Amino acid sequence: MTTMYTPDHEWINIEDHEAAVVGITHHAQDALGDVVFVELPEVGRTYAKGEVAGVVESVKAAADIYMPVAGEVVEVNEALRDNPALANTDPLGHGWFFKVHVNDMAQFDQLMDPPAYDALLKTL
């Protein structure tokens, strides 16, 4: 499994060639505070890279979730819809947001690897 990151604090894991899993990072959930609502993307819809694919709301603020790569949403995390706090308690695990079929793997390779993302966090 390869994890990459966006400057907007989403992560994406390529599990296999069928779908990639997308969620928010520890930094994002820390900045948001207690997540109380998530708006997940529509299954079957195709999104462009950088397009808003969902919303996460907390007691402090609301933030858009951006599509890290172009692709079609193939599954959403219904457990997260029922229990938005999973985005806080397990953002890199059970708190994932959606799965996407990646249209162009070159876009995945353009994202930040863990050392690059860690370097970004040190500048914030």
N, C-alpha and C positions, 0 to 999 in steps of 0.2 A: 504494500500500500504506500503510495506516494502522496504526501500532503504538501500543498502549496497555499499561498496566502495572497490577499489583495491589500492594497493600501487602505481600503475601506474596512478592513478587519473581518473579512469573511475568510473561511478556510474551505478548501476543496480537496477531497481524497478521491483518487482514482482507484476504485476497488477492482474493476475489471474493464473490459472493453465495452460493456453494455451501459454502465451508468457510473456517475461520480456523485459523491455525497457532499452537500454544501451545508455550512453552518456558520455561526459567528464565533469569534475567538474569545479567549479569556479576557483580553483587554477590552473588547467591545462590551461584554456582559458586565465587567467591572465598572466601565464608564456609564452604562445605562442604569445600573442598580437593579432592583427587583423587577423582573419582567412579569407583566400582568396580562399581556395580550400579544398574539402573533397573527398576522395575516399572511397566509401561505399562498404560493402561486397556484395557478390553475394547471392541473395535470393535463397533458396533451398540448399545452401551449408552447410555442417556440419563442425564445427570448434572444435578443442580441446581447453580446458582451457589454456589460455596463448598464444594461436596462434594469429599472427597478422591478424586482420580482416578488417583493413582499415588504412587510412592515413589522417592526418589533416595537412594542410600547412598554414603557416601564413607569414606575412611580415618578421618575425624574423627567423623562423625555420620550420622544418617539424617534425612530431612525429607520431609514429605508434599508432594505437588503438588496444589494446589487448582484446581478448575474455575473459570476466571475469569468465565464466563457459562454459563447453562443451555444445554444442547444435546446432540446425539448425536455420539459419537465415530465418525468415518468412516474414519480411517486412523491407524496408529501408525508411528513411525519404527523400522523393524526394524534399520536400521544402528546406531541408538543402543543397541538391545538387545544387538547383537553387539559393539559397541565403546562402552561407557559413557563413555570418556574424551572423546568428541565433545562432551559437555556442558561440558567444561572448555576444549577447544581451539577450539570454534566454537559457543558457546551461543546466539547469535542467528542462526545459519545451519544448518549440517549437524547441529547438536546439538539440533534441535527435538524435542519429545516426541510430540505428536499433533495431528491436525486434527479440528475439531469443526464441525458444522453448527449455527450460532447460532439459537436459538429466538426470541430477543427482542433486536433490535438496540439497544433502549433500555438494556439492561444493558451493552452495549459502551460506549455513550456515558457511562456512570457511572464508568468506569475512569479512571485517571490518564493524562494525556498526558505526553510526554517532559519538559516543564518541571516539571510537578507531581511526577513521579517523581524528578527530579534534586533538587528541594527536599526530598523525603522523605529521600533518601540523605544530605543534609547534616545531618540531625537525628540520624543513627545513630552 
